[in-house]
Amino acid sequence: MAGIRCEDVGKVYRQQDGEKVVLQEVNLEVHSGEFVALLGPSGCGKSTLLNIMSGLDQAHTGQILYTEVRDASEPKQPAIGYVFQEARLLPWMTVRQNIHFALESSPSPRVGQRVENWLDRVGLKGYYDYYPYQISIGMQHRVSLARSLILDPELLLLDEPFSSLDEITAMTMRSEVLDLWKEQQGTVILVTHNPLEAVFLADRVLVMAANPGRIVAELSLTERLSRPRDPDNRMLWEISREAVRLLSPHLPSIPEEAATDGRIGR
């Protein structure tokens, strides 16, 4: 397992008409084994922050520090799994090949059983040799999840992975993520704009505002909501409204009811 700390992280995009400050002085710490949600409106820099945490974006100010890494004797980036909003599967490869490719570029029998085991765990037994276009969007997201988890990541980054799914599929995927998180005991950071989803999944919710992107509040849930959590528990709704109230002063004037529609979904 591994933790991560952001110290005064900033991000500026330089444009023809000037500079756009996307992130400003973001400070946060996620401890090893925690499930933390970054909650905020579209455009507040959540995905940009996730890219910086992963190392994909290194053109930023401030520091990213990894803590509690599995092998503390080697000061290197921990194993990171990244699940994007889109499944991002290679269309010319089968389901099995897409996951195999994440482990090694040339398929070999030694990892074949491991690949099939992971596909079975995410409910895709019998779909090994299907191509992405032959399976549903929900199945494609399961492949994407298996592709990240087969790497045994110490830190798993989830960038709105359920936002393009129908609510029934999204509910199933959330439960699968929670089960695998408990099994692997890794660290998870979820980006979402859905308050109910954040409260249902996370130990802590960090509320982000835009222009510039920054953290404006934090909700700790471990003492208020036990696990496993019931998606019909009214407390989820009440705490999600707390998150909306914390965020509302930093949004354009909109009715609070419009900020969340009462579902753990899109």
Backbone as CSV, one residue per row, in Angstrom:
resi,resn,N_x,N_y,N_z,CA_x,CA_y,CA_z,C_x,C_y,C_z
1,MET,0.840,-1.198,0.000,0.000,0.000,0.000,0.872,1.244,0.000
2,ALA,0.260,2.355,-0.344,0.998,3.619,-0.373,0.041,4.765,-0.124
3,GLY,0.571,5.833,0.450,-0.179,7.062,0.605,0.386,8.113,-0.334
4,ILE,-0.268,9.254,-0.390,0.187,10.320,-1.273,-0.104,11.669,-0.623
5,ARG,0.818,12.610,-0.818,0.639,13.951,-0.261,0.909,14.986,-1.343
6,CYS,0.005,15.947,-1.457,0.167,17.079,-2.371,0.499,18.312,-1.549
7,GLU,1.577,18.985,-1.915,1.997,20.189,-1.201,2.027,21.380,-2.153
8,ASP,1.089,22.305,-1.938,1.014,23.542,-2.724,1.032,23.271,-4.228
9,VAL,0.260,22.306,-4.655,0.230,21.940,-6.071,-0.570,22.972,-6.867
10,GLY,0.021,23.438,-7.954,-0.645,24.391,-8.838,-0.469,23.994,-10.282
11,LYS,-1.388,24.464,-11.120,-1.333,24.175,-12.550,-1.865,25.375,-13.315
12,VAL,-1.084,25.822,-14.300,-1.471,26.969,-15.125,-1.380,26.571,-16.587
13,TYR,-2.446,26.859,-17.339,-2.415,26.680,-18.790,-2.157,28.038,-19.430
14,ARG,-1.176,28.088,-20.278,-0.860,29.332,-20.988,-1.584,29.342,-22.326
15,GLN,-2.409,30.372,-22.523,-3.211,30.496,-23.728,-2.867,31.777,-24.460
16,GLN,-3.401,31.930,-25.662,-3.101,33.119,-26.466,-3.563,34.395,-25.780
17,ASP,-4.662,34.322,-25.058,-5.204,35.523,-24.426,-4.771,35.653,-22.962
18,GLY,-3.781,34.861,-22.548,-3.285,34.974,-21.181,-3.130,33.619,-20.523
19,GLU,-3.196,33.609,-19.213,-3.017,32.380,-18.451,-4.312,31.966,-17.765
20,LYS,-4.539,30.666,-17.692,-5.684,30.108,-16.996,-5.172,29.297,-15.812
21,VAL,-5.470,29.750,-14.587,-5.049,29.041,-13.391,-6.060,27.930,-13.129
22,VAL,-5.632,26.700,-13.310,-6.517,25.548,-13.148,-6.523,25.058,-11.707
23,LEU,-5.351,24.968,-11.101,-5.221,24.552,-9.709,-4.356,25.559,-8.970
24,GLN,-4.703,25.812,-7.721,-3.936,26.788,-6.939,-3.772,26.297,-5.499
25,GLU,-2.518,26.100,-5.105,-2.178,25.753,-3.717,-3.045,24.617,-3.167
26,VAL,-3.045,23.509,-3.890,-3.787,22.327,-3.429,-2.923,21.554,-2.443
27,ASN,-3.438,21.399,-1.247,-2.752,20.637,-0.204,-3.687,19.541,0.291
28,LEU,-3.214,18.315,0.244,-4.021,17.204,0.737,-3.115,16.023,1.043
29,GLU,-3.617,15.127,1.862,-2.898,13.888,2.147,-3.891,12.743,2.206
30,VAL,-3.567,11.668,1.509,-4.358,10.447,1.528,-3.483,9.358,2.129
31,HIS,-3.955,8.747,3.193,-3.153,7.757,3.898,-3.293,6.384,3.254
32,SER,-2.311,5.550,3.495,-2.310,4.192,2.961,-3.571,3.453,3.386
33,GLY,-4.257,2.856,2.416,-5.461,2.089,2.696,-6.744,2.890,2.712
34,GLU,-6.670,4.209,2.550,-7.864,5.054,2.553,-8.573,5.033,1.207
35,PHE,-9.865,5.307,1.252,-10.671,5.548,0.055,-11.149,6.998,0.161
36,VAL,-10.612,7.865,-0.695,-10.918,9.290,-0.643,-11.550,9.726,-1.955
37,ALA,-12.590,10.539,-1.861,-13.259,11.072,-3.050,-12.951,12.555,-3.189
38,LEU,-12.635,12.976,-4.416,-12.512,14.391,-4.773,-13.816,14.789,-5.448
39,LEU,-14.601,15.613,-4.776,-15.930,15.993,-5.247,-15.924,17.440,-5.696
40,GLY,-16.428,17.682,-6.895,-16.506,19.058,-7.360,-17.165,19.135,-8.719
41,PRO,-17.528,20.338,-9.152,-18.199,20.505,-10.446,-17.233,20.284,-11.600
42,SER,-17.786,20.068,-12.782,-16.960,19.933,-13.975,-16.138,21.205,-14.163
43,GLY,-14.870,21.027,-14.505,-14.010,22.170,-14.766,-13.262,22.696,-13.561
44,CYS,-13.358,22.004,-12.409,-12.667,22.518,-11.222,-11.245,21.970,-11.094
45,GLY,-10.819,21.124,-12.035,-9.445,20.630,-12.019,-9.260,19.277,-11.367
46,LYS,-10.353,18.546,-11.124,-10.247,17.235,-10.469,-9.406,16.266,-11.298
47,SER,-9.733,16.164,-12.579,-8.998,15.232,-13.440,-7.555,15.682,-13.630
48,THR,-7.346,16.979,-13.718,-5.977,17.498,-13.827,-5.162,17.109,-12.605
49,LEU,-5.770,17.228,-11.426,-5.078,16.849,-10.199,-4.759,15.357,-10.192
50,LEU,-5.688,14.553,-10.684,-5.443,13.113,-10.743,-4.282,12.795,-11.693
51,ASN,-4.231,13.492,-12.833,-3.120,13.299,-13.778,-1.785,13.670,-13.140
52,ILE,-1.789,14.714,-12.327,-0.560,15.125,-11.638,-0.157,14.069,-10.613
53,MET,-1.133,13.564,-9.859,-0.844,12.521,-8.874,-0.254,11.275,-9.520
54,SER,-0.738,10.949,-10.707,-0.296,9.727,-11.380,1.079,9.872,-12.009
55,GLY,1.519,11.119,-12.195,2.785,11.358,-12.876,2.633,11.591,-14.364
56,LEU,1.403,11.506,-14.897,1.183,11.760,-16.321,1.430,13.222,-16.671
57,ASP,1.127,14.117,-15.744,1.324,15.552,-15.942,2.375,16.025,-14.938
58,GLN,3.525,16.380,-15.456,4.607,16.840,-14.582,4.877,18.339,-14.714
59,ALA,4.083,19.008,-15.531,4.263,20.453,-15.712,3.387,21.195,-14.705
60,HIS,3.788,21.147,-13.453,3.005,21.761,-12.382,3.950,22.333,-11.350
61,THR,3.418,23.140,-10.471,4.188,23.639,-9.336,3.831,22.833,-8.093
62,GLY,4.635,22.975,-7.056,4.402,22.209,-5.842,4.984,20.809,-5.936
63,GLN,4.692,19.997,-4.933,5.290,18.668,-4.842,4.237,17.578,-4.672
64,ILE,4.547,16.423,-5.263,3.786,15.205,-5.021,4.713,14.240,-4.309
65,LEU,4.329,13.829,-3.117,5.157,12.935,-2.320,4.388,11.653,-2.044
66,TYR,5.035,10.529,-2.269,4.424,9.230,-1.986,4.903,8.750,-0.626
67,THR,3.982,8.303,0.197,4.301,7.893,1.563,3.880,6.448,1.790
68,GLU,4.456,5.844,2.804,4.073,4.491,3.221,4.125,3.490,2.073
69,VAL,5.121,3.640,1.186,5.212,2.754,0.033,5.601,1.354,0.478
70,ARG,5.260,0.397,-0.360,5.471,-1.009,-0.020,6.938,-1.316,0.257
71,ASP,7.839,-0.794,-0.588,9.276,-0.998,-0.397,9.904,0.350,-0.079
72,ALA,9.932,0.680,1.205,10.406,2.001,1.625,11.891,2.192,1.368
73,SER,12.627,1.095,1.085,14.070,1.214,0.847,14.367,1.827,-0.515
74,GLU,13.357,1.838,-1.412,13.557,2.407,-2.742,12.639,3.616,-2.917
75,PRO,13.202,4.825,-2.960,12.384,6.037,-3.073,11.876,6.232,-4.503
76,LYS,10.896,5.442,-4.872,10.367,5.540,-6.223,8.842,5.626,-6.171
77,GLN,8.255,5.951,-7.318,6.807,6.022,-7.407,6.219,4.634,-7.200
78,PRO,5.167,4.520,-6.394,4.554,3.211,-6.172,3.813,2.736,-7.417
79,ALA,3.417,1.490,-7.410,2.602,0.955,-8.499,1.246,1.661,-8.493
80,ILE,0.889,2.260,-9.629,-0.340,3.047,-9.730,-1.245,2.449,-10.802
81,GLY,-2.511,2.254,-10.465,-3.526,1.866,-11.430,-4.416,3.064,-11.721
82,TYR,-4.783,3.242,-12.988,-5.563,4.418,-13.390,-6.742,3.948,-14.237
83,VAL,-7.952,4.217,-13.763,-9.166,3.892,-14.511,-9.791,5.207,-14.971
84,PHE,-9.864,5.379,-16.291,-10.357,6.632,-16.857,-11.874,6.597,-17.006
85,GLN,-12.434,7.753,-17.343,-13.881,7.846,-17.548,-14.320,6.970,-18.715
86,GLU,-13.497,6.924,-19.778,-13.754,6.030,-20.890,-12.910,4.770,-20.694
87,ALA,-13.382,3.643,-21.207,-12.674,2.379,-20.988,-11.295,2.363,-21.653
88,ARG,-11.152,3.038,-22.804,-9.871,3.156,-23.498,-9.237,1.801,-23.803
89,LEU,-10.038,0.895,-24.331,-9.526,-0.405,-24.748,-8.993,-0.313,-26.172
90,LEU,-8.028,-1.148,-26.491,-7.492,-1.201,-27.850,-8.462,-2.019,-28.712
91,PRO,-9.087,-1.408,-29.721,-10.182,-2.073,-30.442,-9.751,-3.280,-31.253
92,TRP,-8.471,-3.362,-31.628,-8.002,-4.487,-32.439,-7.581,-5.676,-31.584
93,MET,-7.693,-5.548,-30.269,-7.348,-6.635,-29.368,-8.593,-7.174,-28.688
94,THR,-8.580,-8.453,-28.382,-9.681,-9.052,-27.646,-9.641,-8.598,-26.185
95,VAL,-10.685,-8.935,-25.451,-10.731,-8.615,-24.019,-9.512,-9.186,-23.307
96,ARG,-9.218,-10.449,-23.577,-8.073,-11.112,-22.956,-6.769,-10.401,-23.325
97,GLN,-6.615,-10.059,-24.591,-5.384,-9.433,-25.069,-5.195,-8.035,-24.491
98,ASN,-6.302,-7.291,-24.299,-6.199,-5.953,-23.721,-5.596,-6.000,-22.328
99,ILE,-5.995,-6.989,-21.549,-5.458,-7.082,-20.195,-4.045,-7.660,-20.213
100,HIS,-3.835,-8.628,-21.074,-2.510,-9.233,-21.190,-1.475,-8.180,-21.578
101,PHE,-1.887,-7.265,-22.450,-0.973,-6.229,-22.935,-0.525,-5.300,-21.809
102,ALA,-1.379,-5.134,-20.806,-1.008,-4.285,-19.664,0.145,-4.884,-18.876
103,LEU,0.303,-6.208,-18.952,1.364,-6.882,-18.223,2.632,-7.023,-19.044
104,GLU,2.462,-7.311,-20.332,3.609,-7.466,-21.214,3.143,-7.335,-22.649
105,SER,3.991,-6.793,-23.514,3.598,-6.519,-24.889,3.422,-7.788,-25.719
106,SER,4.151,-8.860,-25.385,4.051,-10.116,-26.115,3.351,-11.150,-25.238
107,PRO,2.174,-11.628,-25.650,1.449,-12.590,-24.825,2.274,-13.842,-24.540
108,SER,2.155,-14.343,-23.323,2.848,-15.566,-22.953,1.945,-16.395,-22.047
109,PRO,2.099,-17.711,-22.084,1.210,-18.576,-21.293,1.326,-18.353,-19.798
110,ARG,2.459,-17.841,-19.334,2.679,-17.784,-17.890,1.708,-16.844,-17.173
111,VAL,1.161,-15.867,-17.873,0.203,-14.968,-17.225,-1.217,-15.175,-17.741
112,GLY,-1.397,-16.124,-18.642,-2.724,-16.340,-19.222,-3.774,-16.678,-18.190
113,GLN,-3.458,-17.563,-17.245,-4.423,-17.948,-16.226,-4.732,-16.793,-15.295
114,ARG,-3.726,-15.981,-15.018,-3.935,-14.817,-14.160,-4.910,-13.839,-14.809
115,VAL,-4.772,-13.632,-16.116,-5.686,-12.755,-16.845,-7.107,-13.285,-16.764
116,GLU,-7.286,-14.579,-17.019,-8.622,-15.165,-16.988,-9.225,-15.097,-15.588
117,ASN,-8.393,-15.282,-14.574,-8.895,-15.183,-13.195,-9.457,-13.804,-12.903
118,TRP,-8.771,-12.764,-13.368,-9.244,-11.410,-13.123,-10.516,-11.114,-13.909
119,LEU,-10.595,-11.607,-15.133,-11.820,-11.417,-15.898,-12.993,-12.118,-15.227
120,ASP,-12.737,-13.290,-14.673,-13.794,-13.991,-13.941,-14.252,-13.172,-12.742
121,ARG,-13.311,-12.534,-12.058,-13.632,-11.782,-10.840,-14.500,-10.567,-11.120
122,VAL,-14.387,-10.002,-12.319,-15.225,-8.845,-12.651,-16.432,-9.257,-13.506
123,GLY,-16.737,-10.551,-13.502,-17.961,-11.019,-14.140,-17.895,-11.176,-15.637
124,LEU,-16.719,-11.457,-16.184,-16.579,-11.568,-17.636,-16.100,-12.955,-18.069
125,LYS,-16.386,-13.950,-17.288,-16.048,-15.313,-17.696,-16.792,-15.653,-18.985
126,GLY,-16.077,-16.198,-19.950,-16.691,-16.544,-21.226,-16.598,-15.453,-22.270
127,TYR,-16.081,-14.277,-21.877,-15.947,-13.162,-22.829,-14.486,-12.896,-23.185
128,TYR,-13.620,-13.841,-22.901,-12.184,-13.630,-23.083,-11.826,-13.203,-24.503
129,ASP,-12.458,-13.825,-25.498,-12.048,-13.617,-26.885,-12.976,-12.684,-27.659
130,TYR,-13.808,-11.952,-26.944,-14.637,-10.936,-27.578,-13.810,-9.670,-27.805
131,TYR,-14.181,-8.929,-28.837,-13.552,-7.625,-29.083,-14.384,-6.547,-28.391
132,PRO,-13.790,-5.391,-28.093,-14.529,-4.354,-27.360,-15.876,-3.993,-27.989
133,TYR,-15.951,-3.949,-29.321,-17.209,-3.550,-29.965,-18.304,-4.604,-29.797
134,GLN,-17.919,-5.810,-29.371,-18.885,-6.891,-29.220,-19.486,-6.977,-27.813
135,ILE,-19.019,-6.128,-26.907,-19.535,-6.161,-25.540,-20.100,-4.789,-25.177
136,SER,-20.892,-4.740,-24.130,-21.557,-3.496,-23.734,-20.555,-2.514,-23.117
137,ILE,-21.005,-1.266,-22.970,-20.175,-0.242,-22.336,-19.820,-0.652,-20.906
138,GLY,-20.800,-1.202,-20.188,-20.542,-1.642,-18.828,-19.481,-2.729,-18.771
139,MET,-19.532,-3.665,-19.707,-18.524,-4.727,-19.762,-17.153,-4.154,-20.089
140,GLN,-17.125,-3.176,-20.979,-15.848,-2.542,-21.316,-15.223,-1.898,-20.076
141,HIS,-16.048,-1.295,-19.241,-15.532,-0.690,-18.014,-15.024,-1.759,-17.046
142,ARG,-15.635,-2.924,-17.046,-15.143,-4.013,-16.209,-13.762,-4.463,-16.680
143,VAL,-13.594,-4.513,-17.995,-12.281,-4.863,-18.547,-11.249,-3.831,-18.115
144,SER,-11.622,-2.550,-18.195,-10.714,-1.473,-17.801,-10.332,-1.595,-16.328
145,LEU,-11.303,-1.939,-15.485,-11.025,-2.109,-14.054,-10.082,-3.285,-13.819
146,ALA,-10.357,-4.400,-14.486,-9.484,-5.565,-14.341,-8.079,-5.257,-14.838
147,ARG,-7.971,-4.493,-15.908,-6.663,-4.138,-16.470,-5.827,-3.342,-15.469
148,SER,-6.479,-2.500,-14.678,-5.752,-1.723,-13.670,-5.423,-2.562,-12.441
149,LEU,-6.370,-3.389,-12.002,-6.185,-4.126,-10.759,-5.239,-5.306,-10.908
150,ILE,-5.093,-5.838,-12.111,-4.189,-6.969,-12.299,-2.740,-6.569,-12.039
151,LEU,-2.461,-5.267,-12.083,-1.111,-4.769,-11.802,-0.827,-4.701,-10.310
152,ASP,-1.830,-5.068,-9.497,-1.698,-5.026,-8.034,-1.231,-3.642,-7.576
153,PRO,-1.990,-2.597,-7.935,-1.535,-1.243,-7.623,-1.585,-0.931,-6.129
154,GLU,-0.612,-0.168,-5.694,-0.639,0.336,-4.323,-1.555,1.554,-4.225
155,LEU,-1.722,2.235,-5.351,-2.560,3.427,-5.415,-3.442,3.316,-6.655
156,LEU,-4.758,3.341,-6.468,-5.705,3.228,-7.565,-6.411,4.567,-7.752
157,LEU,-6.322,5.125,-8.967,-6.940,6.399,-9.302,-8.133,6.143,-10.213
158,LEU,-9.289,6.682,-9.831,-10.527,6.483,-10.578,-11.066,7.833,-11.028
159,ASP,-11.085,8.069,-12.332,-11.529,9.347,-12.872,-12.951,9.231,-13.430
160,GLU,-13.934,9.465,-12.568,-15.349,9.385,-12.936,-15.641,8.127,-13.755
161,PRO,-15.267,6.949,-13.261,-15.409,5.741,-14.073,-16.846,5.276,-14.262
162,PHE,-17.795,5.824,-13.485,-19.173,5.361,-13.568,-20.096,6.376,-14.256
163,SER,-19.578,7.524,-14.641,-20.447,8.613,-15.094,-21.125,8.326,-16.426
164,SER,-20.545,7.457,-17.248,-21.145,7.175,-18.548,-22.006,5.917,-18.532
165,LEU,-22.202,5.332,-17.343,-22.953,4.087,-17.227,-24.389,4.349,-16.808
166,ASP,-25.286,3.429,-17.186,-26.636,3.503,-16.645,-26.572,3.190,-15.155
167,GLU,-27.599,3.596,-14.430,-27.536,3.531,-12.968,-27.424,2.105,-12.433
168,ILE,-28.092,1.145,-13.056,-28.015,-0.236,-12.579,-26.596,-0.770,-12.730
169,THR,-25.977,-0.524,-13.886,-24.602,-0.967,-14.111,-23.654,-0.234,-13.167
170,ALA,-23.886,1.070,-12.973,-23.023,1.856,-12.092,-23.081,1.334,-10.658
171,MET,-24.265,0.966,-10.186,-24.394,0.426,-8.836,-23.594,-0.862,-8.687
172,THR,-23.665,-1.710,-9.699,-22.910,-2.964,-9.669,-21.416,-2.695,-9.646
173,MET,-20.966,-1.751,-10.477,-19.544,-1.435,-10.560,-19.034,-0.846,-9.246
174,ARG,-19.835,-0.006,-8.610,-19.409,0.562,-7.320,-19.202,-0.537,-6.284
175,SER,-20.119,-1.480,-6.243,-19.994,-2.584,-5.292,-18.753,-3.416,-5.588
176,GLU,-18.474,-3.633,-6.876,-17.292,-4.408,-7.254,-16.012,-3.687,-6.822
177,VAL,-15.982,-2.372,-7.033,-14.804,-1.602,-6.630,-14.595,-1.693,-5.122
178,LEU,-15.673,-1.571,-4.352,-15.553,-1.668,-2.901,-15.061,-3.042,-2.463
179,ASP,-15.585,-4.100,-3.092,-15.162,-5.457,-2.738,-13.677,-5.658,-3.037
180,LEU,-13.239,-5.189,-4.201,-11.840,-5.369,-4.581,-10.924,-4.496,-3.729
181,TRP,-11.398,-3.317,-3.350,-10.612,-2.443,-2.466,-10.392,-3.111,-1.111
182,LYS,-11.458,-3.693,-0.562,-11.327,-4.371,0.728,-10.404,-5.585,0.623
183,GLU,-10.482,-6.277,-0.496,-9.657,-7.470,-0.687,-8.179,-7.118,-0.843
184,GLN,-7.893,-6.094,-1.658,-6.506,-5.738,-1.931,-5.921,-4.790,-0.889
185,GLN,-6.787,-4.122,-0.128,-6.349,-3.196,0.925,-5.433,-2.109,0.368
186,GLY,-5.739,-1.650,-0.829,-4.965,-0.576,-1.436,-5.534,0.787,-1.091
187,THR,-4.963,1.798,-1.700,-5.392,3.185,-1.506,-6.136,3.621,-2.763
188,VAL,-7.295,4.240,-2.597,-8.118,4.633,-3.746,-8.443,6.115,-3.667
189,ILE,-8.297,6.802,-4.813,-8.731,8.195,-4.941,-9.714,8.255,-6.106
190,LEU,-10.923,8.663,-5.806,-12.000,8.741,-6.792,-12.325,10.186,-7.101
191,VAL,-12.378,10.528,-8.385,-12.849,11.822,-8.834,-14.312,11.673,-9.242
192,THR,-15.172,12.542,-8.727,-16.585,12.483,-9.070,-17.225,13.863,-8.919
193,HIS,-18.326,14.067,-9.636,-19.128,15.278,-9.423,-20.464,14.917,-8.777
194,ASN,-20.569,13.669,-8.299,-21.812,13.157,-7.739,-21.693,13.046,-6.221
195,PRO,-22.374,13.882,-5.448,-22.252,13.864,-3.986,-22.654,12.529,-3.360
196,LEU,-23.743,11.927,-3.841,-24.189,10.659,-3.272,-23.174,9.545,-3.513
197,GLU,-22.616,9.529,-4.702,-21.606,8.530,-5.021,-20.385,8.685,-4.117
198,ALA,-19.966,9.912,-3.922,-18.804,10.179,-3.070,-19.054,9.706,-1.647
199,VAL,-20.212,10.000,-1.108,-20.529,9.634,0.277,-20.704,8.125,0.412
200,PHE,-21.266,7.477,-0.588,-21.463,6.034,-0.538,-20.138,5.276,-0.533
201,LEU,-19.139,5.781,-1.275,-17.909,5.032,-1.473,-16.782,5.385,-0.501
202,ALA,-16.660,6.642,-0.122,-15.406,7.124,0.463,-15.359,7.087,1.989
203,ASP,-14.114,7.068,2.496,-13.869,7.311,3.915,-13.895,8.803,4.200
204,ARG,-13.364,9.581,3.254,-13.366,11.037,3.356,-13.732,11.626,2.002
205,VAL,-14.409,12.754,2.031,-14.745,13.492,0.817,-14.067,14.852,0.881
206,LEU,-13.257,15.155,-0.121,-12.632,16.465,-0.237,-13.402,17.259,-1.277
207,VAL,-13.958,18.380,-0.864,-14.801,19.198,-1.735,-13.938,20.230,-2.448
208,MET,-14.036,20.249,-3.783,-13.246,21.170,-4.587,-14.123,22.215,-5.247
209,ALA,-13.597,23.418,-5.352,-14.248,24.512,-6.065,-13.381,24.894,-7.258
210,ALA,-13.964,25.666,-8.167,-13.275,26.016,-9.411,-12.841,27.476,-9.426
211,ASN,-12.025,27.782,-10.449,-11.621,29.164,-10.785,-10.980,29.939,-9.633
212,PRO,-9.850,29.518,-9.126,-9.085,28.326,-9.527,-9.491,27.103,-8.734
213,GLY,-9.085,25.929,-9.227,-9.372,24.682,-8.531,-8.643,24.617,-7.205
214,ARG,-9.386,24.314,-6.151,-8.797,24.262,-4.815,-9.744,23.467,-3.908
215,ILE,-9.232,23.008,-2.787,-10.046,22.273,-1.820,-10.627,23.266,-0.825
216,VAL,-11.945,23.221,-0.674,-12.609,24.211,0.183,-13.224,23.590,1.431
217,ALA,-13.324,22.252,1.479,-13.921,21.619,2.661,-13.605,20.129,2.658
218,GLU,-13.830,19.515,3.811,-13.602,18.073,3.951,-14.704,17.472,4.806
219,LEU,-15.179,16.297,4.401,-16.150,15.545,5.181,-15.544,14.198,5.540
220,SER,-15.502,13.882,6.832,-15.018,12.580,7.289,-16.228,11.696,7.551
221,LEU,-16.223,10.483,6.985,-17.410,9.640,7.016,-17.264,8.376,7.843
222,THR,-16.062,8.004,8.222,-15.846,6.698,8.848,-16.618,6.528,10.152
223,GLU,-16.762,7.604,10.914,-17.473,7.505,12.190,-18.978,7.751,12.033
224,ARG,-19.382,8.226,10.877,-20.796,8.542,10.662,-21.532,7.460,9.877
225,LEU,-20.787,6.730,9.041,-21.389,5.697,8.210,-20.535,4.434,8.297
226,SER,-21.107,3.367,8.821,-20.378,2.103,8.897,-20.411,1.417,7.529
227,ARG,-19.522,0.447,7.360,-19.511,-0.368,6.147,-19.942,-1.791,6.512
228,PRO,-20.615,-2.477,5.565,-21.037,-2.024,4.238,-22.178,-1.022,4.340
229,ARG,-22.262,-0.145,3.339,-23.256,0.915,3.351,-24.453,0.554,2.481
230,ASP,-25.603,0.897,2.971,-26.852,0.653,2.258,-27.145,1.866,1.373
231,PRO,-27.243,1.673,0.034,-27.512,2.819,-0.835,-28.850,3.487,-0.572
232,ASP,-29.744,2.808,0.164,-31.047,3.400,0.498,-31.048,4.070,1.869
233,ASN,-29.912,4.086,2.534,-29.817,4.716,3.849,-30.009,6.228,3.709
234,ARG,-30.974,6.768,4.435,-31.264,8.199,4.317,-30.073,9.057,4.754
235,MET,-29.222,8.511,5.625,-28.057,9.266,6.071,-27.149,9.619,4.896
236,LEU,-27.079,8.743,3.884,-26.288,9.057,2.686,-26.788,10.347,2.042
237,TRP,-28.091,10.442,1.912,-28.694,11.630,1.303,-28.415,12.872,2.145
238,GLU,-28.560,12.739,3.457,-28.374,13.898,4.328,-26.925,14.401,4.284
239,ILE,-25.958,13.479,4.295,-24.555,13.901,4.260,-24.199,14.442,2.880
240,SER,-24.794,13.877,1.826,-24.525,14.409,0.482,-25.021,15.843,0.357
241,ARG,-26.116,16.167,1.051,-26.610,17.546,1.033,-25.667,18.477,1.802
242,GLU,-25.017,17.936,2.833,-23.985,18.717,3.511,-22.877,19.090,2.528
243,ALA,-22.474,18.121,1.719,-21.432,18.383,0.721,-21.874,19.447,-0.262
244,VAL,-23.132,19.382,-0.681,-23.663,20.386,-1.608,-23.660,21.765,-0.969
245,ARG,-24.036,21.838,0.318,-24.046,23.124,1.003,-22.633,23.701,1.137
246,LEU,-21.657,22.822,1.356,-20.265,23.276,1.447,-19.775,23.808,0.104
247,LEU,-20.271,23.211,-0.969,-19.827,23.584,-2.305,-20.610,24.779,-2.862
248,SER,-21.861,24.918,-2.460,-22.756,25.914,-3.062,-22.217,27.341,-3.071
249,PRO,-21.554,27.832,-2.002,-21.052,29.211,-2.059,-20.015,29.453,-3.150
250,HIS,-19.448,28.366,-3.679,-18.398,28.494,-4.686,-18.904,28.201,-6.089
251,LEU,-20.254,28.073,-6.233,-20.863,27.772,-7.521,-21.698,28.952,-7.997
252,PRO,-22.014,28.997,-9.311,-23.019,29.950,-9.771,-24.325,29.696,-9.038
253,SER,-25.169,30.665,-8.959,-26.402,30.548,-8.201,-27.331,29.530,-8.845
254,ILE,-27.469,28.360,-8.185,-28.381,27.321,-8.645,-29.106,26.770,-7.436
255,PRO,-30.330,26.256,-7.624,-31.043,25.656,-6.487,-30.278,24.452,-5.966
256,GLU,-30.281,24.263,-4.643,-29.559,23.134,-4.059,-30.073,21.815,-4.613
257,GLU,-31.409,21.731,-4.852,-31.984,20.478,-5.340,-31.451,20.121,-6.714
258,ALA,-30.998,21.119,-7.478,-30.498,20.839,-8.814,-29.098,20.274,-8.796
259,ALA,-28.415,20.399,-7.664,-27.028,19.930,-7.592,-26.936,18.422,-7.434
260,THR,-28.011,17.797,-6.959,-28.041,16.333,-6.860,-29.483,15.886,-7.005
261,ASP,-29.693,14.825,-7.762,-31.053,14.421,-8.088,-31.560,13.279,-7.201
262,GLY,-30.816,12.951,-6.135,-31.294,11.949,-5.216,-30.910,10.538,-5.561
263,ARG,-30.114,10.355,-6.612,-29.679,9.014,-6.984,-28.171,8.903,-6.799
264,ILE,-27.706,7.676,-6.592,-26.262,7.443,-6.657,-25.975,7.086,-8.107
265,GLY,-25.944,8.051,-8.934,-25.733,7.797,-10.364,-25.254,9.047,-11.045
266,ARG,-25.632,9.200,-12.312,-25.137,10.352,-13.061,-25.832,11.619,-12.618
